[in-house]
Amino acid sequence: MGLLDDTAVELGKKIKSGEVTVKEAVTACLDQIEKVESTIHAYVTIDREGALKKAEEVQKKINKGELTGPLVGVPVAIKDNMCIAGMRTTCSSKILDNFVPTYTAEAVKNLEQAGAVILGKTNMDEFAMGSTTETSAYGVTRNPWDPEHVPGGSSGGSCAAVAAGECFYALGSDTGGSIRQPSSFCGVTGIKPTYGTVSRYGLIAYGSSLDQIGPVGKDVTDCATILEVIASHDKKDSTSLERTDCDFTSALVKDVKGMKIGIPKDYLGKGLDSEVKEAVLAAAKVLEEAGAIVEEFDLSLVDYAIPAYYTIAAAEASSNLERFDGVKYGYRAKEYEGLHNMYKKSRSEGFGPEVKRRIMLGSFVLSSGYYDAYYLKALRTKALIKQAFDEAFATYDVILGPAAPTTAPKLGESLGDPLKMYLGDIYTISCNLAGLPGMTVPCGIDSKGLPIGVQLLGDCFQEKKIIRAAYTYEQSRQEKIICPDMSEVLEKAVE
């Protein structure tokens, strides 16, 4: 792929030195999009004209010496649940099909100020509800490693776009693993930072106490660099944190001597694919050989994470999605009688089945008579899960485990059985319930030729520890895990 093989940081250096122009970088991505998008379908909206115009503006500022950051001029894709002023933002739902925001999400604004060029908005599970990017109202996204398989979700479009060379990096959001699981399925690297590190202003809410924006890149250096740019305190987000330790690139050091890494025994039990287990344990071995102390331990309450998560997330979603009623913005039913009928018809026609399922579940657990039995119990469980992690991090610096029980399933396999799809989030959701940082790094390829990711979790505000462990692992690995050449994948898909 030539230029497209570069990481975001490598390209940034070439742009600053004048070896590559911003327009050349943007054109390379747009050409790749044209070539592969009909098969992969990573984007909902592509802003060709806007990107080329912005490329010229950024280039002028670089020439004048006004922009000097590490990501200057590097083309990026944004998950379609982050608002960008003047650009259609749909959350991959029919109900927001015609929604054009008047303001830009804070995380995206930070990227724009750093000189990034936005190519467009990536496909996702509708309102970020799903683990396969198959619940989108605009069609499924396919995995660039094998288009017969899903890319994971809900940030499947962002991860597929990075893997397929349709952008150099992307932003995703993570409510229960939606950055880490698709990163694992697509063989890319993704970080979910500590809750509150990146502003949620302009992120269309699913579960407000769980949602967090994070980067998807080709390697650990990219992710640390992007996170450094998007992390900021924001008065417009009441859950935003004031942090003074956001120099994440300082953790890009190949050194884990004496670092204590714990592997929860509960993560290695039944349900975990043997090839995934083998690759994850091999990754642990690499870190051990590099000087880390690796031990297995008991992390209780894993079994309670899924029911607690789906109770809380559905409750928050049912509240957050009340605003989509056909009155102020978005889709409105064509024919209706009276106001109440208009609400019902607009929502019935605008939302997809998975979103309706979660709204109904959330409304049920919040209803009188069931609030105490389900919702309050889930909140207490959430507190106990946080306590279990606090105890684990009193001993260990990093917790290592799989990102998903299997590699990417085939298209259509998961949607028929929602419960099975929910259970696939077993390794990622505890991190959101406890507000912890987590990241996924590629660590192997299974016998079907699909990538496997290893997940690293840290205590709150300890992103630097997981970045250091991930960087050490990545640098110590013998062979790189790179998505196959897209022309070969496309030929296979046509056959």
C-alpha positions in Angstrom: 0.0 0.0 0.0 3.1 2.3 0.1 2.2 5.5 2.0 -0.8 3.7 3.6 1.6 1.4 5.4 2.8 4.2 7.6 1.5 4.7 11.1 -0.1 8.0 11.9 3.0 9.2 13.8 5.3 8.2 10.9 3.1 10.1 8.4 3.0 13.1 10.7 6.9 13.3 10.6 6.9 13.0 6.8 4.3 15.7 6.4 6.3 18.1 8.8 9.6 17.4 6.9 7.9 18.1 3.6 8.5 14.6 2.2 4.7 14.2 1.8 2.0 16.9 1.4 -1.2 16.8 3.4 -3.1 16.6 0.1 -1.1 13.5 -1.0 -1.9 11.8 2.3 -5.7 12.7 2.1 -5.8 11.6 -1.6 -4.1 8.3 -0.8 -6.9 7.6 1.8 -9.7 8.7 -0.5 -8.3 6.5 -3.3 -8.2 3.5 -0.9 -11.8 4.3 0.2 -12.9 4.3 -3.4 -11.2 0.9 -4.0 -12.3 -1.0 -0.9 -15.4 0.7 0.5 -17.9 -1.2 -1.7 -16.7 -4.4 0.0 -15.8 -3.2 3.6 -18.4 -0.5 4.1 -16.6 1.2 7.0 -18.1 4.7 6.4 -21.6 6.1 6.7 -20.5 9.6 5.4 -17.4 10.5 3.3 -16.5 14.2 3.1 -14.3 14.2 0.1 -14.6 17.9 -0.7 -14.3 19.0 2.9 -11.2 16.8 3.4 -9.4 18.1 0.3 -10.2 21.8 1.2 -9.1 21.2 4.8 -5.8 19.6 3.5 -5.0 22.8 1.7 -5.7 25.0 4.8 -3.6 22.7 7.1 -0.7 22.7 4.6 -0.6 26.5 4.5 -0.5 26.6 8.4 2.4 23.9 8.3 4.3 26.0 5.8 3.9 29.1 8.0 5.1 27.1 11.1 1.8 27.5 12.9 1.1 23.8 13.2 3.9 21.5 14.5 2.1 18.7 16.5 2.8 15.0 15.9 -0.5 14.4 14.1 -0.5 17.4 11.9 -2.1 16.8 8.5 -2.8 13.1 9.2 -6.2 12.0 7.9 -8.6 10.6 10.5 -12.1 9.0 10.6 -14.6 9.7 13.4 -17.2 7.2 14.7 -20.7 8.4 13.7 -21.8 9.1 17.3 -19.6 12.2 17.7 -21.0 15.5 16.5 -19.2 17.5 13.9 -20.7 20.9 13.0 -22.2 20.8 9.5 -21.5 17.1 9.0 -24.4 14.6 9.1 -24.2 12.5 12.3 -26.6 9.5 12.3 -25.5 7.1 15.1 -26.1 4.6 12.3 -29.9 5.0 13.0 -32.8 5.9 10.7 -34.1 8.2 13.5 -31.1 10.6 13.0 -30.8 10.1 9.2 -31.1 13.8 8.5 -29.4 15.2 11.7 -26.7 17.8 11.0 -25.2 19.1 14.3 -24.5 22.8 14.9 -21.5 22.1 17.2 -18.5 19.8 17.3 -17.6 17.2 20.0 -14.7 18.4 22.2 -12.5 15.4 21.4 -12.9 16.1 17.7 -12.2 19.8 18.2 -9.0 18.9 20.0 -7.9 16.9 16.9 -8.9 19.7 14.5 -6.8 22.2 16.6 -3.9 19.8 16.2 -4.2 19.9 12.4 -6.0 16.6 11.8 -8.0 16.2 8.5 -11.4 14.5 8.9 -12.3 12.1 6.1 -15.8 11.2 7.3 -17.9 9.3 9.8 -17.6 5.6 10.3 -20.3 3.0 10.6 -21.3 1.5 14.0 -23.9 -0.5 15.7 -27.0 1.6 16.0 -26.6 4.0 19.0 -23.5 1.9 19.8 -25.8 -1.1 20.9 -24.2 -4.3 19.6 -20.9 -6.1 19.3 -20.7 -6.8 15.5 -21.6 -3.5 13.6 -24.6 -5.5 12.1 -27.3 -3.5 13.8 -26.5 -0.3 11.7 -29.4 1.0 9.7 -27.0 1.6 6.8 -25.8 -2.0 6.3 -23.1 -4.1 7.9 -19.4 -3.4 8.0 -17.1 -6.3 7.0 -13.8 -7.4 8.5 -10.9 -6.4 6.3 -9.1 -9.7 7.2 -12.0 -11.7 5.8 -15.1 -10.0 4.5 -17.3 -13.0 5.5 -16.7 -12.1 9.1 -17.8 -9.2 11.4 -15.3 -6.5 12.4 -16.7 -6.4 16.0 -18.6 -3.5 17.5 -19.8 -1.1 18.2 -16.8 0.8 16.8 -16.5 -1.7 14.0 -16.4 0.9 11.2 -13.5 2.8 12.9 -11.4 -0.4 13.4 -12.1 -1.7 9.9 -11.2 1.6 8.4 -7.8 1.6 10.1 -7.1 -2.0 9.3 -8.1 -1.5 5.6 -6.0 1.6 5.2 -9.0 3.8 4.7 -7.6 6.2 7.3 -4.5 6.4 9.4 -6.3 6.4 12.7 -9.8 6.8 14.0 -11.8 7.7 17.1 -14.2 5.2 18.7 -16.3 5.1 21.8 -16.3 2.4 24.4 -19.3 1.7 26.7 -18.7 -2.1 27.3 -15.7 -2.9 25.1 -16.6 -1.1 21.9 -13.1 0.0 21.1 -11.2 -3.0 22.6 -13.2 -5.9 21.1 -13.3 -4.6 17.5 -9.6 -3.7 17.7 -9.0 -7.3 18.6 -11.2 -8.6 15.7 -9.5 -6.3 13.2 -5.9 -6.6 14.3 -5.4 -3.0 15.3 -4.6 -1.3 18.7 -7.2 0.6 20.7 -7.4 2.3 24.1 -10.3 3.1 26.4 -9.0 5.7 28.9 -10.0 6.2 32.5 -13.6 7.5 32.7 -13.6 11.3 32.5 -10.2 11.6 30.8 -11.7 12.5 27.4 -14.7 14.9 27.3 -18.0 13.3 26.4 -19.3 16.7 25.1 -20.7 16.1 21.6 -20.8 12.3 22.0 -24.3 11.1 21.6 -25.0 9.2 24.8 -25.8 5.5 25.2 -24.8 4.8 28.8 -23.6 8.1 30.3 -21.8 6.5 33.3 -20.0 4.0 31.1 -19.3 5.8 27.7 -15.7 7.0 27.0 -14.1 8.2 23.7 -10.7 6.7 22.8 -8.3 6.2 19.9 -7.9 3.4 17.4 -4.4 3.2 15.7 -2.0 0.9 14.0 0.3 0.6 17.0 0.8 1.6 20.6 2.8 4.8 19.7 -0.2 6.0 17.6 -2.7 5.4 20.4 -0.6 7.1 23.1 0.0 10.1 20.8 -3.7 10.4 19.8 -4.8 10.1 23.5 -2.5 12.8 24.5 -4.1 15.1 21.9 -7.8 14.3 22.7 -7.5 14.2 26.6 -8.6 17.5 28.1 -10.6 19.0 31.0 -13.9 20.4 29.7 -16.3 22.5 31.7 -19.1 21.4 29.3 -18.9 17.8 30.6 -19.7 17.5 34.3 -17.8 14.2 34.5 -14.6 15.5 32.9 -11.5 15.3 35.0 -8.7 17.8 35.5 -5.6 15.7 35.0 -2.0 16.8 35.0 -0.5 13.5 33.9 -1.7 13.3 30.3 1.8 13.1 28.7 1.0 9.5 27.6 3.9 9.3 25.1 6.4 9.5 28.0 5.3 5.9 28.8 6.6 4.6 25.4 9.5 2.9 27.0 10.6 -0.8 26.5 10.9 -1.7 30.1 8.7 -3.9 32.3 11.3 -5.1 34.8 9.7 -5.8 38.1 6.2 -4.9 36.8 3.6 -7.2 38.4 1.1 -8.6 35.9 -1.9 -10.6 37.0 -4.0 -13.0 34.8 -7.5 -13.7 36.3 -8.0 -17.5 36.4 -11.7 -16.8 35.7 -10.8 -15.4 32.3 -9.2 -18.6 31.2 -12.1 -21.0 32.0 -14.9 -22.4 29.8 -16.1 -20.4 26.8 -12.6 -19.2 25.9 -11.4 -20.5 22.5 -8.2 -22.6 22.8 -6.3 -20.7 20.1 -7.2 -17.3 21.8 -6.1 -18.7 25.1 -2.8 -19.9 23.6 -2.0 -16.5 22.0 -2.9 -14.6 25.2 -0.7 -16.8 27.4 2.1 -16.5 24.8 1.8 -12.7 25.1 2.1 -13.0 28.8 5.3 -15.2 28.3 6.8 -12.4 26.2 6.3 -9.9 29.0 7.7 -12.4 31.5 10.8 -12.9 29.5 11.2 -9.1 29.3 11.4 -9.0 33.1 7.7 -8.7 34.3 6.4 -10.9 37.1 3.4 -12.8 35.8 0.9 -14.6 38.1 -2.5 -16.1 37.9 -5.1 -14.9 40.5 -8.8 -15.1 41.4 -10.8 -12.1 40.3 -14.2 -12.8 41.7 -17.6 -11.4 40.5 -16.8 -11.9 36.8 -20.1 -13.9 36.5 -22.1 -10.9 37.7 -20.5 -8.3 35.3 -22.8 -9.1 32.4 -26.2 -8.9 34.2 -25.0 -5.7 36.1 -23.7 -4.1 32.9 -26.8 -4.8 30.7 -29.2 -3.7 33.5 -27.3 -0.3 34.0 -26.6 0.3 30.3 -30.2 -0.4 29.3 -31.6 1.8 32.1 -29.4 4.7 31.0 -30.1 4.1 27.3 -33.9 4.2 27.9 -33.5 7.5 29.6 -30.9 9.0 27.1 -33.0 7.9 24.0 -36.2 9.6 25.3 -35.1 12.8 23.4 -35.5 11.2 20.0 -39.3 11.8 19.6 -39.7 13.3 16.1 -40.3 16.8 17.5 -37.0 18.7 17.6 -34.8 16.9 15.1 -34.3 13.6 13.3 -36.9 11.4 11.7 -40.7 12.0 12.0 -43.3 9.6 10.8 -45.1 10.7 7.6 -48.6 9.8 8.8 -50.0 10.1 12.3 -53.0 11.2 14.3 -52.2 13.5 17.2 -49.0 14.1 19.2 -48.9 10.7 21.1 -49.4 8.8 17.9 -46.6 10.8 16.2 -44.2 9.9 19.1 -45.0 6.2 18.9 -44.9 6.0 15.1 -41.7 8.0 14.8 -39.9 5.9 17.4 -41.3 2.6 16.1 -40.2 3.4 12.5 -36.9 5.1 13.5 -35.3 2.7 15.9 -34.0 -0.8 15.0 -34.8 -4.0 16.9 -31.7 -4.1 19.1 -32.2 -0.5 20.3 -35.9 -1.2 21.0 -35.0 -4.3 22.9 -32.6 -2.3 25.2 -35.1 0.6 25.6 -37.8 -1.9 26.7 -35.4 -3.7 29.1 -34.2 -0.3 30.5 -37.8 1.0 31.0 -38.7 -2.3 32.7 -35.8 -2.3 35.2 -36.5 1.4 36.1 -40.3 0.9 36.6 -41.7 1.0 40.1 -41.7 -2.4 41.7 -38.6 -3.5 39.7 -36.3 -0.6 40.4 -35.1 -2.0 43.7 -35.0 -5.6 42.5 -32.9 -5.0 39.4 -31.5 -1.5 38.9 -30.4 -0.8 42.5 -29.0 -4.4 42.8 -27.0 -3.8 39.6 -25.5 -0.6 41.0 -24.5 -2.4 44.2 -22.9 -5.1 42.1 -21.0 -2.4 40.1 -19.6 -1.1 43.4 -18.5 -4.6 44.4 -16.8 -5.1 41.0 -14.9 -1.9 41.5 -13.9 -3.1 44.9 -12.6 -6.4 43.5 -10.4 -4.5 41.0 -9.2 -2.2 43.8 -8.0 -5.3 45.7 -6.4 -6.7 42.6 -4.5 -3.5 41.8 -3.2 -3.4 45.4 -1.1 -6.3 44.2 -0.7 -6.0 40.5 0.3 -3.1 38.1 -1.5 -4.5 35.1 -4.2 -7.2 34.5 -3.8 -9.2 31.3 -6.4 -11.3 29.6 -8.3 -11.9 26.3 -10.3 -9.1 24.7 -13.0 -11.6 23.4 -13.7 -15.3 23.9 -13.2 -16.1 20.2 -11.9 -14.4 17.0 -14.4 -12.6 14.8 -17.6 -14.6 14.1 -19.1 -14.9 10.7 -21.7 -12.3 9.5 -25.2 -13.2 10.7 -24.1 -15.7 13.4 -24.6 -13.4 16.4 -27.8 -11.4 15.6 -30.1 -14.4 15.8 -29.1 -15.0 19.5 -28.8 -11.6 21.3 -27.9 -13.4 24.6 -24.9 -15.0 23.0 -23.8 -11.6 21.6 -24.1 -10.1 25.1 -22.0 -12.9 26.6 -19.2 -12.1 24.1 -18.6 -8.9 26.1 -17.5 -10.9 29.2 -13.9 -9.7 29.2 -14.4 -6.1 28.4 -17.4 -4.8 30.4 -16.0 -4.9 33.9 -13.5 -2.2 32.9 -16.3 0.2 32.1 -18.3 -0.7 35.2 -15.2 0.2 37.3 -14.2 3.2 35.1 -10.7 1.7 34.4 -8.4 2.2 31.4 -7.9 -0.7 29.1 -6.3 -1.4 25.8 -6.1 -4.1 23.2 -2.9 -5.0 21.2 -2.7 -7.6 18.4 -1.0 -10.8 19.7 -1.6 -13.6 17.2 -3.5 -15.0 14.3 -5.8 -18.1 14.5 -6.0 -21.0 12.1 -8.7 -19.2 10.0 -6.3 -16.3 9.5 -8.1 -13.9 11.8 -6.4 -11.7 14.4 -6.4 -12.2 18.1 -5.9 -9.3 20.6 -4.6 -9.3 24.2 -6.2 -6.9 26.6 -4.3 -5.0 29.3 -6.2 -3.3 32.1 -4.8 -0.7 34.6 -6.0 1.0 37.7 -7.8 4.4 37.4 -5.4 7.0 36.0 -2.7 4.4 35.3 -2.8 4.5 31.5 1.0 4.9 31.4 1.5 1.4 33.0 -0.7 -0.3 30.3 0.9 1.7 27.6 4.4 0.8 28.8 3.5 -2.9 29.0 1.8 -2.8 25.6 4.8 -1.0 24.0 7.2 -3.5 25.5 5.2 -6.4 24.2 4.9 -4.9 20.8 8.6 -4.1 20.5 9.6 -7.6 21.9 7.3 -9.5 19.4 9.2 -11.0 16.6 6.7 -10.7 13.8 4.3 -7.8 13.2 0.6 -8.5 12.8 -0.5 -6.5 9.7 -3.7 -6.8 7.8 -3.3 -8.7 4.5 -3.0 -6.6 1.3 -6.5 -5.3 0.5 -6.3 -6.1 -3.2 -5.9 -9.8 -2.3 -8.8 -9.6 0.2 -11.0 -8.0 -2.4 -10.1 -10.6 -5.0 -11.2 -13.3 -2.5 -14.4 -11.4 -1.8 -15.3 -11.1 -5.5 -14.7 -14.8 -6.0 
